[in-house]
Amino acid sequence: MTNNQLYLAIGLPSLTILASLVVNLLQIWGIRQDVRDVRQDMRDLRQEMRDLRQEIITKLDMILGKLFEHDTDIARLKDKTGLQ
């Protein structure tokens, strides 16, 4: 076996392994970026849910306030008319 053949026998597989490692690292980097994007999307969705929940609470408070006003009005009318 000549020196050139030895270099090829050792170098070619080593180069192939090195190239596959680089490709794998690039794929892993891409996956990590996708995971970061998904995490950001989840944060955005959580914030939207919090905003919606706060909006619902505000509207329910308004509805309850109106309900108590009507209850008070009905109680006053009952007192005026003598109804129980």
N, C-alpha and C positions, 0 to 999 in steps of 0.2 A: 504494500500500500504506500503510495507516494504521499508527500506532505500535503499536496493540494487535495488529494482525496480525503485525507484525514481532516483537513480544515473544513471541507464540505460536509463530511460525515458528522462533525461536531457542530459546526456553525449553522448549517441549514435548519436542523431541528431546534437549535437554540433561538434562532431568529424567528422561527414559526411560533414558538412558545411566547417569546417576547411580544410579537405582534398580536397574538390572541389575548395576552394580558392587557395590552393597551386598549384593544377593542372592548374588553370586558369593563375596564375602568371607565371608558366613555359611556357605556351603557348604564353602569351604576350611577354615574354623574347625572345622566338624563333621568333615571328613575328618581333620584333624590330631588331633582327639580320638580318632577311631577308630584311627588309627595308634598313638597313645600306649597305648590299651587293648590292642592287639595286641602291642606291645612288652612290656607288663607281663605279659600271658598267656605270652609266650615266656620271660620271666625266671622265672615261676612253674614252667613246664614244665621248664626247665633245672634248677631247684632240686630238683624232684621226681625227675628223672633222677639227679642227684648222690646224693640220699638212697637211691634204689633201688640204685645201683651200690655205695654203701658197705654197704648191707645184704647184698647178694650177696657182696661181698668178706669181710665178717664171717662169713657162713655157710660160705663156702668154706674160710676159715682154720680154722673149727671142724671141718669135715669132714676136712681134711688132718691136723689134730691127732689126730683119732680114728683115721685111717688109719695114721699113724705109730705110735700106741699099739698097734694091732692087729699091725702089722708087727713091732714089738719083741716082743710076746707070742708071735707065731708063731716068731720066731727063737729065743726062749728055750725054747719047747716042742721045737723041732727039736734044740737042743743037749741038752736033758734026755733025749730019746728016742733020740738018735743018728741021726736022719734028716737027710738032706742035701737 
